[in-house]
Amino acid sequence: MYIYYIVLLISLVFSIMANNAFSKNEEKKGIIYLIFMIIPLVILAGLRSIHIGFDVDLYAVRIFNKVSDMSLSELFSCFQTETLESGFVFVIYLLCKIVKDIHFVLFGLQLLISLSFIRLVYFYRKKVSISIMLVIYFCTLYIRSYDLLRQGLAIAAVMQMLIFYEKKNYIKCFLYFILALTLHNSAIFAIIIPLVMMLCDTKKINKKTKNIINLFCIVLFTLIVYNYQNISYALYNAGVLSHKYLFYIDENSSFMYSKVDIRWSITIIKAVIILVSFIYLNVNNISLEEKNENRKWFIFLLYDFVINFLTFKIRNFDRIALYFYYPSIFIFCPQLVKIAKNDKYSRVIVGILIAGLFLADFTEKMITNRYNLNPYIWMFNE
């Protein structure tokens, strides 16, 4: 368990160095420090046993064994029979061709996700504390991607989709959305991201109307979420969802809870984040322009909070919200330090409290071994 904290501490040192470099406009140094920041993370992921993370043996090892000796033509034939998404199978195939070793594959999968993250960091470097962003990433997407292999890649693609939307490069934005769909079917829900961002960013609609539309959409989304079964069957019949996803909504499935199972820790954390976000949007020491730029992240957090309650009844249902939840907490939460007085000491204290909130959730995950991550087992001890 302690190895996770040690690696986080090492990466945190480089994140502070990156922060300082970018503040002095030393771009090349900052980029180098960002690369060094993720190296310990991807090494730890690559050196882990295949028994760390529930989905590793089920997906990574199985596909590795299946495609490692295939030719390219055999791979395309495999796409016709394999139930997993073709994009994920193709990524495993490519990594196998570089180094035919399952641990290199795990290293490569984490490298792709972490590279996507540091590109997000670099894009928003002038708005956020890189150190806080790193802690949040480590405690959430990084550690969960040990288990969520396919969806971790899909979220990485969605983060790039988001960047290209912000750059107004809508063709690349769309292509990354398609890429995400090839990695995990649930990425269809990422379509919410550009729609909400478009509404929040437009200047053709006044603030009051935007609030009414956003409220209406959240209510509508809530109704859709709570009619998930009928909608899921309709999506399955339309060919959007694979048949394996019906297992998650079958009332006799092990993925359905027989009674309401409230996860208090994550619910309290999300409630606190929303409360602090609401304060951020209403304090006077933050410019209206900045608030308007960040309002979309607050909306995404509300969508996630709605889905959070359905997860009490259906295991893993929260995964459909991860596409907008993770970018929101990476980009928005580090900016919440601005609710404090405009002095470095106060904001450092608030930043530590925000990071501590996610570290507390991470520690709870380790203690309860929620994703089969603790104890950490080295590849040498398999």
Salt bridges, closest charged atoms under 4 A:
GLU27 OE1 - ARG125 NH2 3.22
ASP69 OD1 - LYS100 NZ 2.36
GLU82 OE2 - ARG62 NH2 2.94
GLU82 OE1 - LYS66 NZ 2.72
GLU85 OE1 - ARG150 NH2 3.05
ASP201 OD1 - LYS296 NZ 3.51
GLU290 OE2 - LYS338 NZ 2.80
GLU293 OE1 - LYS127 NZ 3.26
ASP304 OD2 - LYS270 NZ 3.02
ASP318 OD2 - ARG144 NH1 3.17
ASP361 OD2 - LYS365 NZ 3.45
ASP361 OD1 - ARG370 NH2 3.92
GLU364 OE1 - ARG370 NH2 2.07
GLU382 OE1 - HIS103 NE2 3.41
